[in-house]
Amino acid sequence: MSTDTSREIETFYDFLGQQIQEGAIDMSPEDSVEAFRAHQRGLDWLKNQIKPALERCDRGEPATLFDVNDVKQRGRERLARDGITD
């Protein structure tokens, strides 16, 4: 068995253990496999979302783009909603 296959089986085993701990003990094998695949798709989506930030970190740049003026404006709006205008 290849290392990738072994790793995938171990990941599936860990996923099933977590599902059982959370009370999902009445899932059929087919439902378990589909839930695992959905979980993996979600992880792939998340990895794609954070990939640009990781690449920026690798280049020594900030992980998130920070707009000071935007933060100030949102803060002012929040304070104004609370009636604070000073």
C-alpha positions in Angstrom: 0.0 0.0 0.0 1.4 3.4 -0.9 2.1 6.1 1.6 -0.6 8.3 0.2 -3.2 5.6 0.5 -2.1 4.8 4.0 -2.3 8.5 5.0 -5.8 8.8 3.4 -7.0 5.7 5.3 -5.6 7.2 8.5 -7.3 10.5 7.8 -10.6 8.7 7.2 -10.2 6.8 10.4 -9.6 10.0 12.4 -12.6 11.6 10.7 -14.8 8.7 11.6 -13.6 8.8 15.2 -14.5 12.5 15.4 -17.9 11.8 13.9 -18.6 9.1 16.5 -17.5 11.4 19.3 -19.9 14.0 18.0 -22.8 11.5 18.0 -23.0 10.5 14.3 -23.0 6.8 15.1 -26.0 5.8 12.9 -24.3 6.7 9.6 -24.2 4.0 7.0 -20.8 3.2 5.4 -21.9 5.1 2.2 -23.0 8.1 4.3 -19.6 8.0 6.1 -17.7 8.0 2.9 -19.8 10.8 1.4 -19.4 12.9 4.6 -15.6 12.4 4.5 -15.5 13.4 0.8 -17.6 16.5 1.6 -15.2 17.3 4.5 -12.2 16.9 2.2 -13.8 19.2 -0.4 -14.3 21.8 2.3 -10.7 21.5 3.3 -9.5 21.8 -0.3 -11.7 25.0 -0.6 -10.2 26.4 2.5 -6.7 25.7 1.4 -7.4 27.5 -1.9 -8.7 30.5 0.1 -5.7 30.8 2.3 -3.1 30.0 -0.4 -2.5 33.6 -1.4 -1.9 34.6 2.3 0.6 31.7 2.7 2.4 32.7 -0.5 2.7 36.3 0.8 4.1 35.0 4.1 6.6 32.9 2.2 7.8 36.1 0.5 8.1 37.9 3.8 5.0 40.0 3.2 2.0 40.4 5.6 -0.4 37.5 5.4 -3.4 39.9 5.3 -3.8 43.1 3.4 -4.4 45.8 5.9 -6.2 49.0 5.0 -5.9 51.5 7.9 -8.4 53.9 6.4 -11.0 51.2 6.1 -10.5 50.1 9.7 -10.8 53.7 10.9 -14.0 54.3 8.8 -15.6 51.1 10.1 -14.7 52.0 13.7 -16.2 55.5 13.3 -19.4 54.0 11.8 -19.7 51.5 14.7 -19.1 54.3 17.3 -21.7 56.5 15.5 -24.3 53.6 15.7 -23.7 53.5 19.4 -24.2 57.3 19.7 -20.5 58.1 20.3 -19.4 61.0 18.1 -16.3 62.4 19.9 
